[in-house]
Amino acid sequence: MRVVVAAAWLAAAPAHAQDSAASDTVKTENVAARLLSERIALVPGETAWLALHLAIRPGWHTYWLNPGDAGEKTEIAWTLPPGFSAGAIQWPAPQRLLEPGNIAIYGYTGTAIHLVAVRVPADAKPGERVTLAAEARWLVCEKICLPEDGKFRLTLGVQAPGSVAPVEGRWADIFDAARAALPKASPWPATFALAGKTLTLRFDGAALDAARIETIEFFPTEPGAITPAARQAVRHDAKGFTLALEAAGKAGALKTFEGVLVIKERLDSGTVTQAFAIAAAPGAAAPAAASSLSLGLALLMALAGGIILNLMPCVFPVLSMKALSFAAHGGGRRMGRHGLAYTAGVLALFAAIGAVLIAFKGMGAEIGWGFQLQEPVFVMLMAYLMFVIGLNFSGLFELGGAFAGVGGKLAGRQGLSGAFFTGALAAVVATPCTAPFMAAAIGYALAQPAPAAMAVVLALGLGMALPFLALSYSPALLRRLPKPGPWMERFRQFLAFPMYATAAWLAWVLSLQAGDGALLATLAGAILIAFGLWAWSAARNAARRGRRIAAAFAILALAGAGALVAWAERGAPARDAAAAGERWAAFDPAKLEALRREGRPVFVNFTAAWCVTCIVNEKIVLQSDAVWAAIRKKGIVAMKADWTRRDPAITRALAELGRSGVPVYAVYPPGAGAPALLPQILTESIVLTEFAAFPDRPAAQRAGQ
Amino acid sequence: MLKLLTAMLAAGAFAGSALAAGPDLGKPAPDFAAVDTNGKPVRLADFKGKLVVLEWSNHQCPYVRKHYGAGNMQKTQGVAQAMGVTWITIISSAPGEQGHVGAAEANKLTAERNAKPSHVVLDPQGKIGRLYAARVTPHMFIIGADGKLLYKGGIDSIRSSRQSDIAQAKNYVTAALGELRAGKQVADADTIAYGCTIHYRDGS
C-alpha cells in the first residue's frame, strides 16, 4: 500500500517545472515542494499571500518552528525586488511525533503549508512583471534525516492600485486549509508557574467538557523549557483546565511562556483540531500541583483538613452541642461506643459522596468537590437545613427521635443510632465548607483510581470525626470541657447565629446562580418553615383539638416551602437567558415558531461555554461585522441556545434536528420549511452564503428592530 | 494551619518529581562500563581526577557530517587532547539503523576523518545513551574530575546543518573546557542539543 501511495506521490510533480505564473515546483528525493501565490497578480500597497507547500513522502516528516528534541525548522530566504518585503513564516499547528528513547519532535507529516505575507510597495508600477525569488531549506526525516532545499521563482504582473487581483482557483483550497491550521487567538487567559520539575500552565475561563476532548497538547515556541516527550497531564475543573508539563533546563528563565495549544475535540461530525496561540504570563502556583501529590501526603492532608472542618461555622455549633451533651453525661465505655457510632455516621456519608463522585467521573462527567453546590436546589435545601438548625438552637422547637443529638438532649438517653445520625448530619452540614479547604486533596483523589480516591475521601471523614472520637474515649479530655450548667442553654442560643450566617451566605450563592426570583422563593420558604416548625412545636404542647389544627398548619407551611423549592428549580434557567448577550435573543421554541409565522428567518446558535469549537466559531465567524451586517440586512433573528447547563428545551430542539451535541447552527426559513444545518466548523463565507438566500428586509422595517 | 497545608502541598510537588530525564548538572554522572573499538575496557569511574567529554555520534547524520566535514569536531577534540581530557565518542545506533557500525568500521571512520577521540564505544543496546538521556547526534556532555556533570547540550549555538554557520556559532564545548581550565564556572552549562534523533532500539 505504501508503495502505491509513494508512487502516486512521485508522479505528482515533475522536477522543477514552472506550471503557471502563480506556482513553481521543486521535486527533491523526499518532498514535492511548491511556491504558490494566492492571487494571480499583485496590487500596489497591498499584501500578497504566498505559500510554501511541501508534499512530504509518506512516513517522513518536516519540522515546526521549534523542532523539539531534534531536527531543524524549515527556512525561506527571499530575494525580492526593491521595496518588496516578506514577513515571517506563519506556522501551522504542529504534531508531536514520538520516537524510541523518550524522544519527541514537533513537525508535519503529509503536507505542510507555510504562509508568508509579501508586502507590495505602493510605488510598484502597474503593467510590470515582477519576479519573487525564494530559496527554501528543510530537513526531512524518517529514521534518517536529509537536509533538502529548493529555489523558486514566481513572476506575477502588477495591477492598478485599488483593484482586486483574482484568486487563483486551483490554490483556493490550499490557502483555506493553511489559514484554518493557523493558531487562533486564545479565548482563555493563561498563566504558568514552576514548582520543582513541574511547569504548570493554567487556562482560566470556561470549563471544557472533558468527555469530548480527545487530546490537549502544548507546543512551546522556544525549545528547552519542557521535555518534549513527557506526558502532559490535563486536569479539568469548574473554572478551566491545567496542563502539568515536565520542566527542562530553561524553565527557570521564562518571562512569558509562549506556544501553541492544540485541542482535539469530538463533535457529531467527527474529530476537530483547534489550535490557539498562547502567551502565558507568570502566575501564582496553579492548582495542578495536586497531580504531583503523593497518596500518603494526600491522605495526611485530607485527615488534617477533616479536623479543621470541625471549626467551620456550619459544623462547630452542631458538634459543640454534641460534645457538651457528652460532658454532661460523664463519659465512660458507653461514650466510646457513641463515639464509634458517630464516626461511622460521618464515614458513611463521606463514602456515599465519594461513591457519587467516582461514579460521575466514571461516566465522563467533570465534577469536583462541591459539585452539589452547582445545583441551585441543593443550595436551597442546604440553606433551609442551616436555618432549621439555627431555629432549633434558638429554641423555637425541640426535636425528638433520631436527630435528638442536635437538640442537645443528653447523649445517654438516645440510642447509638442517634449518634450515627448526628455524624451523618454533621457531614452533610460540613459539605459547603469543604470545597475551599479540600480542593487539592480532592482534586488529587479524583485523578486517581477509585480505591485511592475513596481512601482520600474517607481520610477526610475520619479527620472530621477524630476530635469527637478522642473526646468520647478520653475521660481526661472530657473533664477539661467546661462543667455543664444553665450557661449551656445560652451558649446554644448564641450558636444559632453562625447557622443563620451560613444560611444567609447560601441564599446569596443561590441568588447568583438562579436570580432574585429564587432568592425570594428561598426567603418565603424560610418563613413558611419557621412558621411550620413553630406550629408543630405548639401542637405538641397543646390539647388534642388544638394539636390537630396546629399540625395541619405545620404540614401546609412545610408543603408550601417544598413547592417553592420546585418552583425555584423551574425558574432557574431565567438567568441564562438574560446572560445570553444583547445581540443574541435567548432561545425560545415558542418565539421561534411565532417569528417564522411572521415571515422572519431565524438563525439559532446552539452553543456551550465548555465547547471549544463553539467558542472558536463565535470568535472567528459569528462575531464578525460582516455576519452581523447580513443579519441586519436580511432581518434575520439571531438566537443563542446556551447549553452550558443542560437545558431540556434545548436538548429537545437538538434532538428534533437529529443532533445530540453542540455546536449546531440551524437556519430556519420563514414559514414551516425544514431548517438548514450549517457545518460544525464555520467560515464567514459559509454563513454569508446561507444568509444570502433570504430577500433583503426593507429598511423601514429594519429600523423598528 | 493554612500555612502548614501550603507547605505540605509544596513539599508534595517536589517529592512527586524525583523522576527526571537524564542526569542533573552538578550531580554525579552515571557510571558505565564498556569495551572500546580497540578492545580496551572503558569505565567512567576509572577517569576520576580527569575531565571527560562524551560525544554521541552517527557518521551518516547530516549534523555530525557538518561538524566532521568542516573539521570542527576534530578541532574541538584537539583542544581536549591538549588539555589531557579523555574524549569518549559513543555510537548508540541500533543494529540495522543509520549510523550503526562495527568496531573495524568505527576505527576506519576515525582514521579517515582524522578524528582524535580517546575511545570510541559502541552502544547498540542504547544502554549508555538512555542512562544519559542522549537524544541527538551530536549530543555533548562534560564530566568533572570529581565525576560530577558539568555540561550537557549541543556542540554549538546555531541549529543548522550548514557548515557555513560554524564560524558564527559559539562552540559550547571549547568554551566550557576553556572556562574549566581557567578554574571558572561553565557559563553555558545547559544548552540545547540539536541534530538527528538517536536511532535507539525499540522498547527496553
Contacts between the chains, C-beta under 8 A, distances in Angstrom:
chain1	res1	chain2	res2	distance
A	67	B	159	7.8
A	67	B	194	7.8
A	69	B	135	4.5
A	69	B	136	6.5
A	69	B	197	6.5
A	70	B	135	6.4
A	70	B	136	4.5
A	70	B	194	7.0
A	70	B	195	6.0
A	70	B	196	5.8
A	70	B	197	4.2
A	71	B	194	7.8
A	71	B	196	7.6
A	71	B	197	7.7
A	72	B	159	5.7
A	72	B	160	6.2
A	72	B	161	6.6
A	72	B	194	6.9
A	99	B	197	5.3
A	99	B	200	7.9
A	100	B	126	8.0
A	100	B	199	7.9
A	100	B	200	4.4
A	100	B	201	6.8
A	100	B	202	5.1
A	100	B	203	7.2
A	101	B	126	6.5
A	101	B	129	6.7
A	101	B	130	6.3
A	101	B	135	6.8
A	101	B	197	7.4
A	101	B	198	5.9
A	101	B	200	3.8
A	102	B	21	6.4
A	102	B	130	7.7
A	102	B	133	6.6
A	102	B	135	7.6
A	103	B	135	5.0
A	103	B	197	5.0
A	103	B	198	7.3
A	103	B	200	7.9
A	105	B	197	6.9
A	139	B	62	7.5
A	139	B	161	6.7
A	141	B	196	7.1
A	141	B	197	7.6
A	143	B	97	6.3
A	143	B	98	6.1
A	143	B	199	5.8
A	144	B	60	6.7
A	144	B	61	7.7
A	144	B	98	4.3
A	144	B	196	7.3
A	145	B	61	6.5
A	145	B	62	5.8
A	145	B	63	7.9
A	145	B	196	4.6
A	146	B	62	6.8
A	147	B	62	5.0
A	147	B	161	4.4
A	147	B	162	8.0
A	195	B	10	6.8
A	195	B	13	4.3
A	195	B	14	7.5
A	196	B	13	5.1
A	196	B	14	4.2
A	196	B	16	7.8
A	196	B	17	4.5
A	197	B	17	3.8
A	197	B	20	5.8
A	198	B	13	6.2
A	198	B	16	7.7
A	198	B	17	5.7
A	223	B	192	5.1
A	224	B	192	5.0
A	227	B	21	5.1
A	229	B	21	7.9
A	230	B	21	7.1
A	246	B	20	7.9
A	246	B	21	7.0
A	248	B	21	7.5
A	249	B	190	3.9
A	250	B	190	7.7
A	250	B	192	8.0
A	285	B	10	7.8
A	289	B	9	5.7
A	289	B	10	7.6
A	289	B	12	6.9
A	289	B	13	4.6
A	291	B	16	7.5
A	292	B	12	6.2
A	292	B	13	4.8
A	292	B	15	7.6
A	292	B	16	3.2
A	292	B	17	5.7
A	293	B	9	7.2
A	293	B	12	4.2
A	293	B	13	7.5
A	293	B	16	6.5
A	294	B	12	6.0
A	294	B	15	5.7
A	294	B	16	5.9
A	297	B	8	6.3
A	297	B	11	7.3
A	297	B	12	4.5
A	297	B	15	7.2
A	298	B	12	7.7
A	300	B	8	7.2
A	301	B	5	6.4
A	301	B	8	5.8
A	301	B	9	7.5
A	304	B	1	7.5
A	304	B	4	7.6
A	304	B	5	6.8
A	304	B	8	8.0
A	305	B	5	7.4
A	308	B	1	6.1
A	437	B	5	8.0
A	440	B	5	7.9
A	440	B	9	5.7
